[in-house]
Amino acid sequence: MRATSKAFLPATLICFSAVCFADEANIEWRKNANDIEGVRASFILRTTRQALWAVLVDYRKFSEVFRNVREVRVIREASDRAEVEFVVGAVVRDFRYVLERRYVELDRSITWTKISGDLERIEGAWTIADGPQPGLLAVTYESYVEFGWYVPHFAARAGIAREIQAMVRALRERLERPSPNDVNR
């Protein structure tokens, strides 16, 4: 039996900000229900569910928000799911994999699992809930990856935390900036 290493240590809470609405996300290192180690990031966005959903399923512009995504190819798409191939840049090399992204509840929840590709297992989710005030959304991003080989925990966590913070900033820039056509903001 081949030994595999997981990239994260469980259950250490790192808060980058005392208030979720600040620039940073609250990041928690944890295991999911399938015993895969990973990350849960929670943050607040000032936007609508529909606007956020549109960004999360806009595969043509995915790299604008997810800066480590080098290529995206939609294999199949239906109203309740999409099969999408990603090429993601990492420190050592690029990884290619196909995810089944399920639109569990429109404008509220997306989950994904790896169908094929370079990494052992990948699972994750986006959850969109009402925020603490009207016009705010409480957003949770979860990503669980089992690489299939040894990855130093400190290196993986540092890189992942940077990518998540960059993703949150990119989402805010794309969703919270006033549109030239929106005079009421």
BELPE-V866507 format. One record per residue. N is the residue number from 0. RES is the residue in one letter. PHI is phi as a letter, one per 20 degrees, with the letter a starting at -180 (999 if undefined). Layout:
# BELPE-V866507
n:N res:RES phi:PHI
n:N res:RES phi:PHI
This chain:
# BELPE-V866507
n:0 res:M phi:999
n:1 res:R phi:f
n:2 res:A phi:e
n:3 res:T phi:c
n:4 res:S phi:d
n:5 res:K phi:d
n:6 res:A phi:e
n:7 res:F phi:c
n:8 res:L phi:e
n:9 res:P phi:e
n:10 res:A phi:l
n:11 res:T phi:d
n:12 res:L phi:e
n:13 res:I phi:d
n:14 res:C phi:d
n:15 res:F phi:e
n:16 res:S phi:b
n:17 res:A phi:f
n:18 res:V phi:d
n:19 res:C phi:g
n:20 res:F phi:f
n:21 res:A phi:f
n:22 res:D phi:g
n:23 res:E phi:e
n:24 res:A phi:e
n:25 res:N phi:e
n:26 res:I phi:d
n:27 res:E phi:c
n:28 res:W phi:e
n:29 res:R phi:b
n:30 res:K phi:d
n:31 res:N phi:e
n:32 res:A phi:f
n:33 res:N phi:e
n:34 res:D phi:m
n:35 res:I phi:e
n:36 res:E phi:e
n:37 res:G phi:a
n:38 res:V phi:c
n:39 res:R phi:c
n:40 res:A phi:d
n:41 res:S phi:c
n:42 res:F phi:b
n:43 res:I phi:d
n:44 res:L phi:c
n:45 res:R phi:e
n:46 res:T phi:a
n:47 res:T phi:d
n:48 res:R phi:g
n:49 res:Q phi:f
n:50 res:A phi:f
n:51 res:L phi:f
n:52 res:W phi:g
n:53 res:A phi:g
n:54 res:V phi:f
n:55 res:L phi:f
n:56 res:V phi:d
n:57 res:D phi:e
n:58 res:Y phi:f
n:59 res:R phi:f
n:60 res:K phi:d
n:61 res:F phi:g
n:62 res:S phi:f
n:63 res:E phi:f
n:64 res:V phi:d
n:65 res:F phi:d
n:66 res:R phi:f
n:67 res:N phi:e
n:68 res:V phi:e
n:69 res:R phi:e
n:70 res:E phi:b
n:71 res:V phi:c
n:72 res:R phi:c
n:73 res:V phi:f
n:74 res:I phi:e
n:75 res:R phi:b
n:76 res:E phi:b
n:77 res:A phi:c
n:78 res:S phi:f
n:79 res:D phi:d
n:80 res:R phi:a
n:81 res:A phi:b
n:82 res:E phi:d
n:83 res:V phi:c
n:84 res:E phi:e
n:85 res:F phi:c
n:86 res:V phi:d
n:87 res:V phi:d
n:88 res:G phi:e
n:89 res:A phi:c
n:90 res:V phi:g
n:91 res:V phi:e
n:92 res:R phi:a
n:93 res:D phi:e
n:94 res:F phi:d
n:95 res:R phi:d
n:96 res:Y phi:b
n:97 res:V phi:d
n:98 res:L phi:d
n:99 res:E phi:e
n:100 res:R phi:d
n:101 res:R phi:d
n:102 res:Y phi:e
n:103 res:V phi:f
n:104 res:E phi:b
n:105 res:L phi:g
n:106 res:D phi:m
n:107 res:R phi:c
n:108 res:S phi:b
n:109 res:I phi:c
n:110 res:T phi:c
n:111 res:W phi:b
n:112 res:T phi:b
n:113 res:K phi:f
n:114 res:I phi:e
n:115 res:S phi:b
n:116 res:G phi:p
n:117 res:D phi:f
n:118 res:L phi:e
n:119 res:E phi:f
n:120 res:R phi:b
n:121 res:I phi:b
n:122 res:E phi:b
n:123 res:G phi:a
n:124 res:A phi:a
n:125 res:W phi:d
n:126 res:T phi:c
n:127 res:I phi:d
n:128 res:A phi:c
n:129 res:D phi:f
n:130 res:G phi:e
n:131 res:P phi:f
n:132 res:Q phi:b
n:133 res:P phi:g
n:134 res:G phi:n
n:135 res:L phi:d
n:136 res:L phi:d
n:137 res:A phi:e
n:138 res:V phi:d
n:139 res:T phi:c
n:140 res:Y phi:d
n:141 res:E phi:c
n:142 res:S phi:b
n:143 res:Y phi:c
n:144 res:V phi:c
n:145 res:E phi:d
n:146 res:F phi:f
n:147 res:G phi:n
n:148 res:W phi:b
n:149 res:Y phi:f
n:150 res:V phi:c
n:151 res:P phi:g
n:152 res:H phi:g
n:153 res:F phi:f
n:154 res:A phi:f
n:155 res:A phi:f
n:156 res:R phi:f
n:157 res:A phi:f
n:158 res:G phi:f
n:159 res:I phi:f
n:160 res:A phi:f
n:161 res:R phi:f
n:162 res:E phi:f
n:163 res:I phi:f
n:164 res:Q phi:f
n:165 res:A phi:f
n:166 res:M phi:f
n:167 res:V phi:f
n:168 res:R phi:f
n:169 res:A phi:f
n:170 res:L phi:f
n:171 res:R phi:f
n:172 res:E phi:f
n:173 res:R phi:f
n:174 res:L phi:e
n:175 res:E phi:d
n:176 res:R phi:f
n:177 res:P phi:f
n:178 res:S phi:f
n:179 res:P phi:f
n:180 res:N phi:e
n:181 res:D phi:d
n:182 res:V phi:e
n:183 res:N phi:e
n:184 res:R phi:e
